[in-house]
Amino acid sequence: MGKYQLDHKAQVAVTKFHEKQAPAKFDKQTHLEKLRAEYLQKKQKQTDK
């Protein structure tokens, strides 16, 4: 038995805290969609001129 044992409620709270503190995971699919949208907007502005 560890010195600092947490009950289930405290373990859930600690897990939730660490999830919020962790940096956002890099999602390649959404990043590519964002880049594509920016590119298409830029391309559209160039063709409008």
CORLINUR-V489518 format. One record per residue. N is the residue number from 0. RES is the residue in one letter. SS is DSSP state (h for helix, s for strand, l for the rest). PHI is phi as a letter, one per 40 degrees, with the letter a starting at -180 (* if undefined). Layout:
BEGIN
{{N/RES/SS/PHI} {N/RES/SS/PHI}}
END
This chain:
BEGIN
{{0/M/l/*} {1/G/l/c} {2/K/l/c} {3/Y/l/b} {4/Q/l/c} {5/L/l/b} {6/D/l/c} {7/H/h/d} {8/K/h/c} {9/A/h/c} {10/Q/h/c} {11/V/h/c} {12/A/h/c} {13/V/h/c} {14/T/h/c} {15/K/h/c} {16/F/h/c} {17/H/h/c} {18/E/h/c} {19/K/h/c} {20/Q/h/c} {21/A/l/c} {22/P/l/c} {23/A/l/c} {24/K/l/c} {25/F/l/c} {26/D/l/b} {27/K/h/c} {28/Q/h/c} {29/T/h/c} {30/H/h/c} {31/L/h/c} {32/E/h/c} {33/K/h/c} {34/L/h/c} {35/R/h/c} {36/A/h/c} {37/E/h/c} {38/Y/h/c} {39/L/h/c} {40/Q/h/c} {41/K/h/c} {42/K/h/c} {43/Q/h/c} {44/K/h/c} {45/Q/h/c} {46/T/h/c} {47/D/h/c} {48/K/l/c}}
END
